[in-house]
Amino acid sequence: DTYILNAVADVGHVYVVLFTLFLSGMVGMMQRSGGMSGFTKDVATIATTPRLGQFACFAVGCFIFFDDYANVLLAGETMRPLLDVLFISREKLSFIVDATAAPIASISQISSWVGFEVGLIQEQIDRIVKLEGTDDLSIKTSGFGVFLQSIKYRYYPIFMIIIICFLIY
């Protein structure tokens, strides 16, 4: 009761849970209505070989950049039937989907993950400005500005995207 109640009482946590529930409900509706199978059929006209199928899975993961959870749900559910037909293991599908979701969401300029990070960065910048008594710092004083400057130092996401392309090739 100590940890669960405090987590549920936090508005930010509730937003994440609700977003994930609504997103998974939307994925379920798209699957039942046939929208996902239609999209998969469209992609199947291009992805005719195992290598092209894996690259299509990677491309779908790059296209859904706004949230890593949405990326996993949508890319995984959409590409599974196609990659099954192309005899690509589910383990490789899950690796491509998972290793694409977080890196793309973390370096994209518009995503739920970045919104959270910018909030944390801004909170610490405001704390530093308050302690120093001046906003004349050697770094930008906006959280988004610091985030943009930090993209070139995000080695894991950059290298993971390169590794996925190399493995698919």
N, C-alpha and C positions, 0 to 999 in steps of 0.2 A: 504493500500500500504506500510505502514511502516514495518509491521511485516511479511507479506507474501513475499514481495520482498527480504527482508533480509534473510528470511528462504530459499527461492529458490536460492539465491546467494551463500549460504554456500554449498560447495562441498560435505561435509559429509551428509547433508540432502538430496541432490540430489541422492547420492549413495543409501541411504536407500529407497527412493521413487522408484528409478529404480529397485533395487533388489526386492522390493515387487511387482512391476508391472510385472517383468519378471517371478517371482515365481508364481504369480497367473495365468499368461498366461500358464506356464508349467503345473500347476494343471488343468487348463481348457483343455489343449491338452491331458493330461493323462486321464481325465474323458471322453472326446469325443472318444478317441481311444479304450476305454474299459480296459485300464490298471488298473484303480482303481477298477473296478468291478471284474477283475480277482484276484487282491490282496485280495479284500474283500471275495471272494469265497474261496480262500486258507485259510484265517484266520477263516472263518466260519466252516471249517472242524474241527478245534480245539476248537473254542469258541461255544459250543453247549448249554450252560446254560447262564442265565443272569449274573451270577457272573464271569464266564469265559470270557464273552463278555466284561464286564467292565475291567477285568484284561488285556485282549488283547488290549483294547483301551489305557490303562495306559502303556503297554509295547511298543506299537507303538509310544506313546509320548516320552518314554525314548530312543527309537531307533533314533528318529529325534532330536538330541541334538544340532545341529550346529546353529540353529536360532529359536527363539521363534515364529516369524511370520510364518516361514515355518512349524513349528510344528502344529500350529493352523490350517493352511490351509490344510496340508496333512492329519493329524490325524482326523480332523473333517470331511472332505469330504470322507475319506476312511472308517471310522467306522460308519458313520451315517446310511447307509442302513442296516448294520449288527445289530446295536443296535435297529433299528426300528423293525426288525424281532423278536428280543428277548424281545420286549415290555419294553425297557428302555427309559425313558423320554428324550426328547431332552435337557431339562434343566440339567439333570444329565450328559448327554454326554458333554454338553458345560462346565460344571464345571470340569469334569475329564480332558478334553482337555486343558482348560485354566489353571487349577491349576497344570498341569504337565508341560506345555510349559515353563513358566518363571522360575520355580525352577530348572528344568533340564538345561536350557540354562545358568542360572546364576552360577551354580556350576560345569558345565562341563569345562574342561580345554581348549577345542577348540570350540569356538562359536563366532558369530558376537558380541554378547553382551560383552563377556569377552575381545574381542579386543578393544572395546570402553572403557571399565573400565580400562584396563591396560594402555591405552593411557593417561587417566586422572590421574591415580596414578603416572605414570612416569613423567608427567608434574609437579606435585606437589613435587615429590622427587627431580627433577632437581632444582626446585625453592628453596627448603630447602638447598640443597647442595650449591647453589649460595649464599644464605644468610649467611650460616654458614662458607663458605670458605673452607670446607673440606668434603670429602665423607666418613669420619669415623663416621658414624651414628650408633645408636643402632638398626636400622632396615636394612633390605636388601636394596640395592640401585638400584635394578631392579624392575620395575613395576610388572612384571610377578611373581617375587619372593614374593613380598608383597601380590599379589593376591592369590597365592597358600597358603600362611600362613593364609590368612583371611577366607578360605573355612570353617574351623572348627567353625568359629563364625557367619556363615550365618544361623541363627536360622530359619528364615521364610521358606526358601527353604527346609531345612532338615525336619522341622516339617510338612510342607505341603505334602511332599512325604509320610511321615509316616501316616498322617491323611487320605490321599487318599487310601492307602493300607488298613487301618483300616475300612474306609467306604465301600470299595469294599467287604472286608471280612464280 
